[in-house]
């Protein structure tokens, strides 16, 4: 099959949508012909789209993406959008009036129901590399030494963006003599005020793509996921899956209900809170639940996910 991918893939797994796009693209390339176009490269989109059986769009569905698809629609064959966040209302309204999409792949059906007919919606699971993300054979002391982290404090980790909507500032409420807070920031969507507040408050900030990120998950006592809105994170946060796969328990807000989409094999995997005042007790509780095996229930690899997606694409070519 000839696949055409529209995305901002940069070869790194440093952001939700790019992470999904990168993993799936690598799997597609093993058995299919894959070409790539940038979101703003209209000439390339038309050129590659003409030669491909399917054009896959990995992007947040906003108004500008709709008009791009409307422009190229006459020149390409099948258009399939891949959604990992809710479709914006602007895109949904425009697409309901004049459809530009043949079918939709989504990790959460609720995210796309306002934009597309149910007949063209197909859900897929988020994959994970269980060979990479697993409990480490190295001791916590060895990992702390390797990563320059204190062995005598409770390590609270977050991996993601330093954007305002992440509520990372809530780490500042923790007693730094007892807790060592670490944020691995991708460098994307950074908010300078948030960065300054975290640095001034004693949070250990580390920027850029970290190849051995599993070491940080294994070293951490708790993974803190403070986000409360789908606007600032994909509907199934990969960092939460990665932490759980390494046996690291998660503290998160009850209000982010989509965490229930990540199935765990033990109730100890999650400690859910209502407000920031509950955070210290929740972390103390969760830190006792560090596991030597995965907390994920029936995880799938990206190869399995890509095979399932290819079947959907092939069936829709008929």
TIPALUM-278896 format. One record per residue (C-alpha): x, y, z; chain; residue number from 1. Coordinates in Angstrom, 2 decimals, padded with zeros to 5 digits. Example, Ala and Ser with C-alpha at 12.3 -4.5 7.8 and 13.67 -1.06 7.14 Angstrom:
+---------+---------+---------+-------+-----+
:       u :       v :       w : kette :  nr :
+---------+---------+---------+-------+-----+
:  012.30 : -004.50 :  007.80 :     A :   1 :
:  013.67 : -001.06 :  007.14 :     A :   2 :
+---------+---------+---------+-------+-----+
END
This chain:
+---------+---------+---------+-------+-----+
:       u :       v :       w : kette :  nr :
+---------+---------+---------+-------+-----+
:  000.00 :  000.00 :  000.00 :     A :   1 :
:  001.16 :  003.55 : -000.70 :     A :   2 :
:  000.68 :  005.69 :  002.38 :     A :   3 :
:  001.06 :  009.45 :  002.52 :     A :   4 :
:  001.53 :  010.99 :  005.96 :     A :   5 :
:  000.92 :  014.65 :  006.72 :     A :   6 :
:  002.54 :  015.53 :  010.02 :     A :   7 :
:  005.31 :  017.38 :  011.79 :     A :   8 :
:  007.28 :  014.19 :  012.53 :     A :   9 :
:  010.80 :  015.02 :  013.67 :     A :  10 :
:  012.06 :  011.51 :  014.38 :     A :  11 :
:  011.81 :  012.01 :  018.13 :     A :  12 :
:  009.23 :  010.71 :  020.59 :     A :  13 :
:  008.98 :  013.98 :  022.48 :     A :  14 :
:  005.31 :  014.93 :  022.24 :     A :  15 :
:  002.02 :  013.03 :  022.24 :     A :  16 :
:  000.90 :  013.35 :  018.62 :     A :  17 :
:  004.46 :  013.15 :  017.27 :     A :  18 :
:  005.09 :  010.12 :  019.44 :     A :  19 :
:  002.10 :  008.29 :  017.98 :     A :  20 :
:  002.93 :  009.40 :  014.42 :     A :  21 :
:  006.60 :  008.42 :  014.73 :     A :  22 :
:  005.90 :  004.94 :  016.09 :     A :  23 :
:  003.18 :  004.13 :  013.56 :     A :  24 :
:  005.20 :  005.49 :  010.64 :     A :  25 :
:  008.20 :  003.34 :  011.55 :     A :  26 :
:  005.96 :  000.28 :  011.58 :     A :  27 :
:  004.24 :  001.21 :  008.30 :     A :  28 :
:  007.61 :  001.61 :  006.59 :     A :  29 :
:  008.50 : -002.03 :  007.24 :     A :  30 :
:  005.95 : -003.32 :  004.72 :     A :  31 :
:  004.55 : -000.34 :  002.84 :     A :  32 :
:  005.69 :  002.65 :  000.81 :     A :  33 :
:  005.43 :  005.79 :  002.94 :     A :  34 :
:  005.86 :  009.41 :  001.85 :     A :  35 :
:  005.74 :  012.47 :  004.09 :     A :  36 :
:  004.54 :  016.06 :  003.81 :     A :  37 :
:  004.56 :  018.96 :  006.24 :     A :  38 :
:  001.26 :  020.48 :  007.30 :     A :  39 :
:  001.96 :  023.72 :  005.45 :     A :  40 :
:  003.60 :  022.28 :  002.33 :     A :  41 :
:  000.60 :  022.30 : -000.01 :     A :  42 :
:  002.66 :  021.45 : -003.11 :     A :  43 :
:  004.13 :  018.36 : -001.43 :     A :  44 :
:  000.73 :  017.32 : -000.05 :     A :  45 :
: -000.85 :  017.38 : -003.52 :     A :  46 :
:  002.13 :  015.70 : -005.18 :     A :  47 :
:  002.39 :  012.87 : -002.64 :     A :  48 :
: -001.36 :  012.57 : -002.17 :     A :  49 :
: -001.95 :  011.92 : -005.87 :     A :  50 :
:  000.38 :  008.91 : -005.82 :     A :  51 :
: -000.91 :  007.39 : -002.57 :     A :  52 :
: -003.80 :  005.11 : -001.71 :     A :  53 :
: -004.45 :  006.91 :  001.56 :     A :  54 :
: -003.40 :  010.23 :  003.05 :     A :  55 :
: -003.10 :  010.06 :  006.83 :     A :  56 :
: -003.28 :  013.36 :  008.70 :     A :  57 :
: -001.63 :  013.45 :  012.13 :     A :  58 :
: -002.65 :  016.85 :  013.46 :     A :  59 :
: -004.98 :  018.54 :  015.93 :     A :  60 :
: -008.15 :  019.22 :  013.97 :     A :  61 :
: -008.46 :  022.99 :  014.06 :     A :  62 :
: -009.87 :  025.48 :  011.55 :     A :  63 :
: -006.65 :  025.94 :  009.57 :     A :  64 :
: -006.29 :  022.17 :  009.10 :     A :  65 :
: -009.85 :  022.02 :  007.76 :     A :  66 :
: -009.12 :  024.65 :  005.10 :     A :  67 :
: -005.89 :  022.87 :  004.16 :     A :  68 :
: -007.82 :  019.63 :  003.63 :     A :  69 :
: -010.55 :  021.41 :  001.69 :     A :  70 :
: -007.90 :  022.88 : -000.62 :     A :  71 :
: -006.17 :  019.57 : -001.37 :     A :  72 :
: -009.32 :  017.40 : -001.33 :     A :  73 :
: -009.80 :  017.40 : -005.15 :     A :  74 :
: -006.22 :  016.21 : -005.74 :     A :  75 :
: -005.87 :  013.29 : -003.32 :     A :  76 :
: -007.63 :  009.97 : -002.90 :     A :  77 :
: -008.74 :  008.85 :  000.55 :     A :  78 :
: -008.19 :  011.20 :  003.49 :     A :  79 :
: -007.98 :  009.68 :  006.96 :     A :  80 :
: -007.47 :  011.88 :  010.02 :     A :  81 :
: -005.76 :  010.46 :  013.09 :     A :  82 :
: -007.07 :  012.03 :  016.29 :     A :  83 :
: -005.49 :  011.88 :  019.73 :     A :  84 :
: -007.29 :  014.95 :  021.14 :     A :  85 :
: -010.82 :  016.31 :  020.89 :     A :  86 :
: -011.76 :  017.87 :  017.55 :     A :  87 :
: -012.21 :  021.61 :  017.93 :     A :  88 :
: -015.75 :  022.92 :  017.52 :     A :  89 :
: -014.64 :  025.16 :  014.64 :     A :  90 :
: -013.39 :  022.17 :  012.64 :     A :  91 :
: -016.48 :  020.15 :  013.56 :     A :  92 :
: -018.89 :  022.85 :  012.37 :     A :  93 :
: -017.07 :  023.32 :  009.07 :     A :  94 :
: -016.82 :  019.59 :  008.39 :     A :  95 :
: -020.49 :  019.03 :  009.12 :     A :  96 :
: -021.36 :  021.61 :  006.46 :     A :  97 :
: -018.87 :  020.38 :  003.86 :     A :  98 :
: -017.09 :  017.09 :  004.55 :     A :  99 :
: -013.37 :  016.83 :  003.78 :     A : 100 :
: -012.60 :  013.53 :  005.53 :     A : 101 :
: -013.27 :  009.98 :  004.32 :     A : 102 :
: -012.68 :  008.32 :  007.66 :     A : 103 :
: -011.24 :  008.90 :  011.10 :     A : 104 :
: -008.93 :  006.92 :  013.38 :     A : 105 :
: -009.14 :  007.93 :  017.04 :     A : 106 :
: -007.91 :  006.79 :  020.43 :     A : 107 :
: -011.13 :  008.06 :  022.04 :     A : 108 :
: -014.46 :  007.97 :  020.19 :     A : 109 :
: -015.87 :  010.71 :  022.41 :     A : 110 :
: -013.24 :  013.11 :  020.99 :     A : 111 :
: -014.59 :  012.98 :  017.42 :     A : 112 :
: -018.31 :  012.27 :  017.63 :     A : 113 :
: -019.17 :  015.96 :  017.20 :     A : 114 :
: -017.42 :  016.10 :  013.82 :     A : 115 :
: -017.94 :  012.80 :  011.99 :     A : 116 :
: -020.63 :  010.23 :  011.27 :     A : 117 :
: -020.19 :  007.12 :  013.40 :     A : 118 :
: -019.85 :  004.99 :  010.25 :     A : 119 :
: -016.44 :  006.48 :  009.43 :     A : 120 :
: -015.00 :  006.44 :  012.97 :     A : 121 :
: -012.56 :  003.67 :  013.91 :     A : 122 :
: -010.86 :  003.47 :  017.30 :     A : 123 :
: -007.35 :  002.19 :  017.93 :     A : 124 :
: -005.31 :  001.51 :  021.04 :     A : 125 :
: -002.15 :  003.35 :  021.98 :     A : 126 :
:  000.87 :  001.08 :  021.77 :     A : 127 :
:  003.87 :  000.85 :  024.04 :     A : 128 :
:  007.32 : -000.69 :  023.81 :     A : 129 :
:  007.27 : -003.09 :  026.75 :     A : 130 :
:  010.89 : -004.08 :  026.10 :     A : 131 :
:  011.96 : -000.50 :  026.76 :     A : 132 :
:  009.44 :  000.44 :  029.44 :     A : 133 :
:  009.72 : -002.16 :  032.17 :     A : 134 :
:  010.97 : -002.42 :  035.72 :     A : 135 :
:  014.72 : -001.96 :  035.78 :     A : 136 :
:  017.18 : -004.54 :  037.06 :     A : 137 :
:  019.33 : -001.71 :  038.37 :     A : 138 :
:  018.74 : -000.72 :  041.97 :     A : 139 :
:  017.14 :  002.61 :  042.81 :     A : 140 :
:  020.43 :  003.71 :  044.37 :     A : 141 :
:  022.32 :  002.95 :  041.14 :     A : 142 :
:  019.72 :  004.80 :  039.06 :     A : 143 :
:  019.77 :  007.83 :  041.36 :     A : 144 :
:  023.55 :  007.99 :  041.08 :     A : 145 :
:  023.45 :  007.68 :  037.29 :     A : 146 :
:  020.76 :  010.39 :  036.92 :     A : 147 :
:  022.16 :  012.75 :  039.59 :     A : 148 :
:  019.06 :  012.41 :  041.76 :     A : 149 :
:  018.95 :  012.26 :  045.57 :     A : 150 :
:  018.55 :  008.78 :  047.00 :     A : 151 :
:  017.23 :  009.97 :  050.38 :     A : 152 :
:  014.12 :  011.82 :  049.12 :     A : 153 :
:  010.82 :  010.79 :  047.56 :     A : 154 :
:  011.21 :  011.43 :  043.83 :     A : 155 :
:  008.14 :  012.85 :  042.11 :     A : 156 :
:  008.36 :  012.86 :  038.32 :     A : 157 :
:  006.50 :  014.48 :  035.43 :     A : 158 :
:  007.35 :  014.09 :  031.74 :     A : 159 :
:  005.86 :  016.51 :  029.22 :     A : 160 :
:  005.51 :  020.19 :  028.40 :     A : 161 :
:  006.03 :  023.19 :  030.62 :     A : 162 :
:  002.81 :  024.79 :  029.43 :     A : 163 :
:  000.52 :  026.76 :  031.73 :     A : 164 :
: -002.35 :  024.32 :  031.37 :     A : 165 :
: -000.36 :  021.42 :  032.80 :     A : 166 :
: -000.58 :  022.80 :  036.38 :     A : 167 :
:  003.01 :  021.80 :  037.07 :     A : 168 :
:  003.17 :  024.67 :  039.55 :     A : 169 :
:  001.34 :  022.41 :  041.99 :     A : 170 :
:  004.67 :  020.69 :  042.59 :     A : 171 :
:  005.70 :  023.88 :  044.37 :     A : 172 :
:  003.35 :  023.03 :  047.25 :     A : 173 :
:  005.49 :  020.02 :  048.17 :     A : 174 :
:  008.12 :  020.25 :  050.92 :     A : 175 :
:  011.44 :  020.19 :  049.05 :     A : 176 :
:  013.26 :  018.81 :  052.10 :     A : 177 :
:  011.19 :  015.64 :  051.74 :     A : 178 :
:  010.31 :  015.48 :  048.04 :     A : 179 :
:  012.53 :  015.94 :  044.99 :     A : 180 :
:  010.39 :  017.05 :  042.04 :     A : 181 :
:  011.69 :  016.37 :  038.54 :     A : 182 :
:  010.20 :  017.62 :  035.27 :     A : 183 :
:  011.53 :  016.28 :  031.98 :     A : 184 :
:  010.36 :  018.94 :  029.52 :     A : 185 :
:  010.26 :  018.29 :  025.78 :     A : 186 :
:  011.04 :  021.91 :  024.97 :     A : 187 :
:  007.73 :  022.30 :  023.12 :     A : 188 :
:  004.87 :  024.60 :  024.16 :     A : 189 :
:  006.95 :  026.04 :  026.99 :     A : 190 :
:  005.60 :  028.90 :  029.07 :     A : 191 :
:  008.40 :  031.12 :  030.39 :     A : 192 :
:  006.46 :  032.15 :  033.51 :     A : 193 :
:  005.87 :  028.49 :  034.38 :     A : 194 :
:  009.54 :  027.65 :  033.84 :     A : 195 :
:  010.68 :  030.54 :  036.05 :     A : 196 :
:  008.24 :  029.60 :  038.81 :     A : 197 :
:  009.38 :  025.99 :  038.78 :     A : 198 :
:  013.07 :  026.89 :  038.80 :     A : 199 :
:  012.61 :  029.47 :  041.56 :     A : 200 :
:  010.64 :  026.92 :  043.56 :     A : 201 :
:  013.38 :  024.30 :  043.46 :     A : 202 :
:  011.96 :  021.94 :  040.86 :     A : 203 :
:  014.62 :  019.94 :  038.99 :     A : 204 :
:  013.94 :  020.93 :  035.36 :     A : 205 :
:  015.59 :  019.01 :  032.52 :     A : 206 :
:  014.95 :  019.93 :  028.90 :     A : 207 :
:  015.01 :  018.02 :  025.65 :     A : 208 :
:  014.46 :  014.51 :  024.40 :     A : 209 :
:  015.84 :  011.88 :  026.80 :     A : 210 :
:  016.64 :  008.59 :  025.11 :     A : 211 :
:  016.79 :  006.62 :  028.35 :     A : 212 :
:  013.61 :  008.14 :  029.80 :     A : 213 :
:  012.71 :  004.72 :  031.25 :     A : 214 :
:  015.51 :  005.21 :  033.81 :     A : 215 :
:  013.70 :  008.25 :  035.18 :     A : 216 :
:  010.41 :  006.36 :  035.40 :     A : 217 :
:  012.16 :  003.55 :  037.24 :     A : 218 :
:  013.98 :  005.90 :  039.58 :     A : 219 :
:  010.83 :  007.85 :  040.48 :     A : 220 :
:  008.75 :  006.79 :  043.47 :     A : 221 :
:  005.64 :  008.43 :  042.01 :     A : 222 :
:  004.57 :  009.80 :  038.64 :     A : 223 :
:  002.51 :  012.98 :  039.07 :     A : 224 :
:  000.05 :  013.86 :  036.31 :     A : 225 :
: -001.46 :  017.23 :  037.30 :     A : 226 :
: -003.31 :  018.02 :  034.05 :     A : 227 :
: -007.05 :  018.59 :  034.40 :     A : 228 :
: -008.04 :  019.39 :  030.81 :     A : 229 :
: -007.87 :  017.57 :  027.45 :     A : 230 :
: -006.79 :  020.86 :  025.87 :     A : 231 :
: -003.21 :  020.40 :  027.03 :     A : 232 :
: -002.64 :  016.67 :  026.62 :     A : 233 :
: -003.66 :  013.80 :  024.38 :     A : 234 :
: -006.65 :  011.79 :  025.59 :     A : 235 :
: -004.50 :  008.79 :  026.54 :     A : 236 :
: -001.29 :  010.31 :  027.98 :     A : 237 :
:  001.65 :  008.20 :  026.87 :     A : 238 :
:  003.77 :  009.29 :  029.83 :     A : 239 :
:  001.23 :  007.76 :  032.21 :     A : 240 :
:  001.32 :  004.49 :  030.25 :     A : 241 :
:  005.12 :  004.51 :  030.29 :     A : 242 :
:  005.29 :  005.13 :  034.03 :     A : 243 :
:  002.78 :  002.37 :  034.77 :     A : 244 :
:  004.62 : -000.03 :  032.46 :     A : 245 :
:  007.74 :  000.54 :  034.57 :     A : 246 :
:  005.76 : -000.24 :  037.73 :     A : 247 :
:  005.68 :  003.38 :  038.91 :     A : 248 :
:  002.35 :  004.39 :  040.52 :     A : 249 :
:  000.52 :  007.49 :  039.32 :     A : 250 :
: -001.05 :  010.36 :  041.25 :     A : 251 :
: -003.60 :  012.27 :  039.18 :     A : 252 :
: -006.82 :  014.26 :  039.37 :     A : 253 :
: -010.23 :  012.62 :  039.39 :     A : 254 :
: -011.39 :  015.38 :  037.05 :     A : 255 :
: -009.26 :  014.00 :  034.20 :     A : 256 :
: -011.69 :  011.15 :  033.62 :     A : 257 :
: -009.98 :  009.86 :  030.45 :     A : 258 :
: -007.28 :  008.24 :  032.56 :     A : 259 :
: -009.82 :  005.44 :  032.94 :     A : 260 :
: -009.03 :  004.57 :  029.30 :     A : 261 :
: -005.64 :  003.29 :  030.48 :     A : 262 :
: -006.49 : -000.07 :  031.99 :     A : 263 :
: -004.44 : -001.19 :  034.96 :     A : 264 :
: -004.09 : -004.64 :  036.51 :     A : 265 :
: -004.13 : -003.40 :  040.10 :     A : 266 :
: -006.06 : -000.73 :  042.02 :     A : 267 :
: -002.75 :  000.48 :  043.48 :     A : 268 :
: -001.70 :  001.83 :  040.08 :     A : 269 :
: -003.60 :  005.08 :  040.59 :     A : 270 :
: -004.08 :  007.41 :  043.53 :     A : 271 :
: -006.66 :  010.03 :  042.54 :     A : 272 :
: -007.12 :  013.40 :  044.24 :     A : 273 :
: -009.74 :  016.14 :  044.26 :     A : 274 :
: -007.52 :  019.12 :  045.05 :     A : 275 :
: -003.89 :  020.09 :  045.51 :     A : 276 :
: -004.24 :  020.01 :  049.31 :     A : 277 :
: -004.50 :  016.21 :  049.01 :     A : 278 :
: -001.24 :  015.94 :  047.05 :     A : 279 :
:  001.32 :  015.21 :  049.84 :     A : 280 :
: -000.78 :  012.45 :  051.41 :     A : 281 :
: -001.51 :  010.97 :  047.96 :     A : 282 :
:  002.20 :  010.89 :  047.09 :     A : 283 :
:  003.10 :  009.29 :  050.42 :     A : 284 :
:  000.41 :  006.63 :  049.83 :     A : 285 :
:  001.36 :  006.00 :  046.21 :     A : 286 :
:  005.11 :  005.80 :  046.92 :     A : 287 :
:  004.47 :  002.61 :  048.93 :     A : 288 :
:  003.04 :  000.97 :  045.81 :     A : 289 :
:  006.15 :  000.90 :  043.62 :     A : 290 :
:  005.99 : -002.39 :  041.73 :     A : 291 :
:  008.62 : -004.71 :  040.26 :     A : 292 :
:  006.28 : -005.51 :  037.35 :     A : 293 :
:  003.99 : -003.61 :  035.00 :     A : 294 :
:  000.77 : -001.97 :  036.13 :     A : 295 :
: -000.65 : -002.04 :  032.59 :     A : 296 :
: -003.34 : -004.54 :  031.70 :     A : 297 :
: -002.82 : -006.34 :  028.38 :     A : 298 :
: -000.55 : -003.73 :  026.72 :     A : 299 :
: -000.09 : -003.90 :  022.96 :     A : 300 :
:  003.06 : -003.18 :  020.99 :     A : 301 :
:  003.15 : -000.65 :  018.17 :     A : 302 :
:  003.60 : -003.44 :  015.62 :     A : 303 :
:  000.29 : -004.95 :  016.67 :     A : 304 :
: -001.44 : -001.55 :  016.57 :     A : 305 :
: -000.07 : -000.75 :  013.11 :     A : 306 :
: -001.27 : -004.10 :  011.76 :     A : 307 :
: -004.78 : -003.37 :  013.03 :     A : 308 :
: -004.72 :  000.09 :  011.46 :     A : 309 :
: -003.53 : -001.25 :  008.10 :     A : 310 :
: -006.50 : -003.63 :  008.06 :     A : 311 :
: -008.86 : -000.69 :  008.60 :     A : 312 :
: -007.18 :  001.27 :  005.81 :     A : 313 :
: -007.33 : -001.67 :  003.40 :     A : 314 :
: -010.98 : -002.34 :  004.15 :     A : 315 :
: -011.84 :  001.27 :  003.41 :     A : 316 :
: -010.14 :  001.19 :  000.03 :     A : 317 :
: -012.73 : -001.27 : -001.27 :     A : 318 :
+---------+---------+---------+-------+-----+
END
